[in-house]
Amino acid sequence: MAATFRILALMDDTQATAGFDRLAMKSEETSGIISKTGNKAGNDFASAMDKSTTKAGGFFHKFSSSLSSMGVPGAQSIDKLGSSLEQMSTKGQKGLAILSEIGKVSLIGGLAAFAAFAAEGVKGAMALQKQMEMLHTQAGASQAQVGAMTKGVLNLAPSVGTAPQVLAEGMYRVVSSMQSVIPPAKQVSTEMNVLRVAAEGAKIGNANLTDVTNALTATLFSGVKGAGNYQHAMGMLNATVGAGDMTMQDLADAMGGRLPATAKTFGVSLQDVGAALATFGDLGMRGAAAGTMLRQVIMTMGAPTSAASAALASLKISQTQLATIMRSPQGLVGALTLLKTRLQDSGATASQQALLMSRMFGGSKTAASVMMITNALDRLKTKELAVGAGGAQFAADWKATTQTLAFQFDQLKAGAQAFADKLGMYLIPKIQELGAFVARNRGVLEEMAKVISPR
């Protein structure tokens, strides 16, 4: 088989032309070879060559037409190859002269341009196929849905300035968390919309798409109060970043765990969660650490232990009073306001208040966090308003992002990658077909290689 691929060594115009010229000059020698093997083997060789070149010519004509419609460079040269192969005869000088002429029209130069463009596309398409297939094998999507979502990802990439492979990784998170809770007829369209909004949010905040997707799907799947639809929820998450000293990546890390589900359990709204995280950000606590701490605060206020209940009782706060207020329109701010007021009214010293808080919240770290946020209640109230208004601002924030030069450059890159991947998707079955053609005509190609290659 190695001899077959020696043809591919002639990959530039000069070498190709010289190679095909040598082939033409050796026509008599080739005729002699065929004549000497003029028995059954020689006839079989000629017959196979005629049939193979005719079929290959038709294949390359169709292939060129498809590529031309996609604007792929090198397509014209492939069409010329098809015409030449259809005319080719293996019986002497005529076929060899045609081969020489093919070299003279810079056929290989055009093929090389196409090959360089297509190679990356095939590589990208293979990686994309592998990632998207996980939606079927791991996340429960049907094969038909995988096909539809693959097309959707390729079409989405330029509009959100994100490479198809990155979108595919985010899509896995969406399908894994939402496939079982969406009616089958709406699964693909809903999941593609969630991915689109997550991609927009990640681009606005310059954050990792998979992490932002995790945060958005965790918020939606939890059913936390006030989340609304995926665009409204993403708007509130984006507003949280704007309200506090934090990045979208910090927020994604905070919301990607169990915080949304805990907030849902204890009736705390997304607006409360966002405002608290923004306040924590201002106070120097961000990311997963802030998410874990806020979750612990909500759990302790919502379901206090016996020791915590006793400490609350000393402030004339019942065991369920804070939990009830958190579920009410007063929310987290109302519960923290009551706690702060009762601490101040108790007449306890700062040290005594710290001890009480430690008993209420089961440890110095959680107690310190509660004290931090209760001491910043005015700031927390301001951030509540900002986060609450953010749900309606997402579309405007996205529009502003799309007008930046950085985003437009990302669009160009993502569009080029998507086009290359589409080409790769088209080429993969053609490469398989060409491989089968080579396997069927191995002997013919090896004889051609021997004639073309210099001794």
Secondary structure as GFF3:
##gff-version 3
##sequence-region A 1 455
A	DSSP	three_ten_helix	4	9	.	.	.	ID=ss1
A	DSSP	alpha_helix	13	25	.	.	.	ID=ss2
A	DSSP	alpha_helix	27	36	.	.	.	ID=ss3
A	DSSP	alpha_helix	40	69	.	.	.	ID=ss4
A	DSSP	alpha_helix	75	87	.	.	.	ID=ss5
A	DSSP	alpha_helix	93	104	.	.	.	ID=ss6
A	DSSP	alpha_helix	107	137	.	.	.	ID=ss7
A	DSSP	alpha_helix	143	160	.	.	.	ID=ss8
A	DSSP	alpha_helix	164	178	.	.	.	ID=ss9
A	DSSP	three_ten_helix	179	181	.	.	.	ID=ss10
A	DSSP	three_ten_helix	184	186	.	.	.	ID=ss11
A	DSSP	alpha_helix	187	205	.	.	.	ID=ss12
A	DSSP	alpha_helix	209	222	.	.	.	ID=ss13
A	DSSP	alpha_helix	230	243	.	.	.	ID=ss14
A	DSSP	alpha_helix	248	255	.	.	.	ID=ss15
A	DSSP	alpha_helix	259	265	.	.	.	ID=ss16
A	DSSP	alpha_helix	270	282	.	.	.	ID=ss17
A	DSSP	alpha_helix	287	302	.	.	.	ID=ss18
A	DSSP	alpha_helix	306	313	.	.	.	ID=ss19
A	DSSP	alpha_helix	321	327	.	.	.	ID=ss20
A	DSSP	alpha_helix	331	345	.	.	.	ID=ss21
A	DSSP	alpha_helix	350	361	.	.	.	ID=ss22
A	DSSP	alpha_helix	364	374	.	.	.	ID=ss23
A	DSSP	alpha_helix	377	390	.	.	.	ID=ss24
A	DSSP	alpha_helix	394	402	.	.	.	ID=ss25
A	DSSP	alpha_helix	405	440	.	.	.	ID=ss26
A	DSSP	alpha_helix	442	452	.	.	.	ID=ss27
###
